[in-house]
Amino acid sequence: MGYLQRLHMTRSRIILLLASLVCFVLAGFAVLAYPFAQVELGLGLLAYTALGLWRPRLLLFLLPLWLALVNLAPWSGSMYLEDYDMVLAVTLAVFMATDRYALKIRLTPVQRVFLGVLILSYVISTLRGLWPVPPVDVVELSTYYSNWHSVRLAKGFFWALLLLPGVVALLREDHTQARLTLAWGMAAAGGMMGVVAMWERGVLHAVIEPGTITAVLTHLFDFSTRYRVTGLFSEMHTGGEAIDSFMAMTWPFGLLVASQAKRRLWVWLGGFLFVLALYALVTTFSRASYLDLFVGLVMAAGLHFFPHSSHQTARKEDLLTLLGVVTPLSLAWLYSPVGFYPLLIGLLGWSIALWGGAFSVRKNVLLGVVLAVIALLGSGWGMTQTVMSPNFPTLLLLGLALLVVAGGYLAGWRLVEPIGYKGVAVTMMLVTGSIAVVTPALLGARMEKRLSTTQVDMVTRETHWKNALEIMTPDWPTLFFGMGVGKFPSEYLWSGVQNDIGTYKFKREADGNVILLLSSGQDERMAQRVDLPADRSYTLSLDVRTDADRLWLRGMVYRRNILLQTDTPPDFRELNMHLLNTEGEWKRVSKTFTLGALGNRGMTGRQPLVLELMNWQRYEYLHGPRTLVEIDNISLKDDQGREWLLNGNFSRGMERWFPYYDFNHLPWHIKNIWVHIYFDQGLLGLIGLAGFIASTLVAAIHRARQGDPWGFTISTAMASFLGVALFGGLLDMPRVIFIAYLLLFVTALSGPARATWSGRT
């Protein structure tokens, strides 16, 4: 190695170290500026940094977990500076500090062209959305109507781009292990979302609190509730499809890690994570989620049963095997009239028969036959004992049991030779997990009601897409570069398409005092999460000013996560104030209430307690004129005089406050990724995004058809993601779109096709 080359490497190393130091310092300042949990956040980032410096590849595992499970915005009120910005800055710093930052990136010529177009589009359209640049002020950083919203939405893409060289370096260092680590991270994130869904639905509270198994199972399998899980995605406070798109990308990875694991424990862990991810997906009760699952399964089936021509001979008999695999679908017929237990018994019988067939091929013929007989007798007896209805004759049930058990035996017999016992186990997890989780949710009362309105809602979506396109300025810059990233909410508001949008705004008066303005509507709510002890009396007081003849300032204390589907939660304290014209003067109003068992008293597993305020245009106010109320100096004190609210005078703007829109989501989201990219970034963005996704997905499908597990999984995941994208903008969910771009980049950089994947766990 020559002197000049060594000098160049030394200079590059010094530059990377300096850049790494800058990132660490910026992350540190961000922690100090963050308005909530500074100590906990700082310690978490220090632990994350230490693990990254020790094993940089671990960051690929930790990133999806952090983005799914840590979201402090509802507590902090910080919508522009988020905890995930800090963790990504630290990730970038670790990559640079450990000399894992490869600036020479190899993509195919087609991918390079489309990615270049997409980068150019993001740069131009972000500047269009940002201009004129507003001041960095608590008023501007408190709403999505600010031009800073352009930066907020674009940063998901630019973060993925900045981390791309680090991902390249890790892939070059150990291609197989890097992908395997990311796969486990995605699988774990999906599985943990299942745990979060159980917390949201009250399952964990029922487990922790003294109760019965019946109470736990009731919460776990209640598929008639109106409540739809949102996970910890604070972006969904205006609706959207953040959890739908995240689960679309994560659910296939549980099967990937299970199929590639070499130890039995990790195989079952991967399958368990897959089932948990499915539970989170179906309890969203979102039609987009169910569509993405269907699209993903169709893609997976197509790739498995119609592989590359060189593999076709070996797969000619797979369609017969498929018949054995899908026979449990017939059990779904039992669910609607008679419930869950016959379905469970049938799946158990199919699973036992599956292993019976597997053992028979391996010369354990007697054991295999015994298992098949046990499965048949158990399924037949269980169904006839459980289904006590004249509509289900005993012979019909026995015939169904025979069909299911025979299918399981056939599937196990034909699958064990080509895929082994581990493959049989993964197949069992896929089939039983999917049917057991999806069937009750899909055929339950909640989804039945939602599916019944699909046609009407589709017309609403089509009208909304048309309205979005009509809002666009008819000139050539808009045609090519769009209206600007993040401009849709403000453009929609001022277009007048919808006139009943409730809004909020922070206003700085002449003396520098900051106040909160709430316009009337049926949906906009301003809330702060509060940690109020139970069984105490509290007094809510605030200054108000309005020129309206009469308005309804609704206050509530209750428990919520992100979204509710009802105006009246099961347990709440209502603090209504019917205000009259204050004649331009500030007026102090107050309400006293007793919290009772709704408060905190050492119990865990419940959703956070919030204080909510809204200018509610409802009932007798519905047909009156729109109203505006100004609010300042909010106080919430207990009977001992202790203050429980923070930033009640709004001197720090949105800090510790957070807005929610439970029902009216169209003003915030275009609800289609292709219309959205065209609105924001014009033809340039549309061509760049579509081309890069298509070229990368085609490459992944090609590798999948040649037997590469990563190609198979990413093809399934991205097909699911694109299924959601038909009815979700997705580009307005920064942390989710970051994950999507990260997966695309890893797939684009995955190199040539591989027939096997030798990752070990």
Secondary structure, 3 states (H helix, E strand, C coil): CCHHHHHHHHHHHHHHHHHHHHHHHHHHHHHHHCCCCHHHHHHHHHHHHHHHHHCCCHHHHHHHHHHHHCCCHHHHCCCCCCHHHHHHHHHHHHHHHCCCCCCCCCCCHHHHHHHHHHHHHHHHHHHHHHCCCCCCCCCHHHCCCCCCHHHHHHHHHHHHHHHHHHHHHHHHHCHHHHHHHHHHHHHHHHHHHHHHHHHHCCHHHHHHCCCCHHHHHHHHCCCCCCCCCCCCCHHHHHCCCHHHHHHHHHHHHHHHHHHHCCCHHHHHHHHHHHHHHHHHHHCCCCHHHHHHHHHHHHHHHHHHHCCCHHHCHHHCCHHHHHHHHHHHHHHHHHHHHHCHHHHHHHHHHHHHHHHHHHHHHCCCHHHHHHHHHHHHHHHHHHHHHHCCCCCCCHHHHHHHHHHHHHHHHHHHHHHHHHHHHHHHHHHHHHHHHHHHHHHHHHCCHHHHHHHHCHHHHHHHHHHHHHHHHHHCCCCHHHHHHCCCCCCHHHHHHHHCCCCCCCCEEEEECCCCCEEEEEECECCEEEEEECCCECCCEEEEEEEEECCCCEEEEEEEEEECCCCCCCCCCCCEEECCEEEECCCCCCEEEEEEEECHHHCECCCCCCCCEEEEEEEECCHHHCCCCCCEEEEEEEEEEECCCCECCCCCCCCCCCCCCEEEECCCCCCCCCCCHHHHHHHHHHHHHHHHHHHHHHHHHHHHHHHHHCCCHHHHHHHHHHHHHHHHHCCCCCCCCHHHHHHHHHHHHHHHCCCCCCCCCCCCC
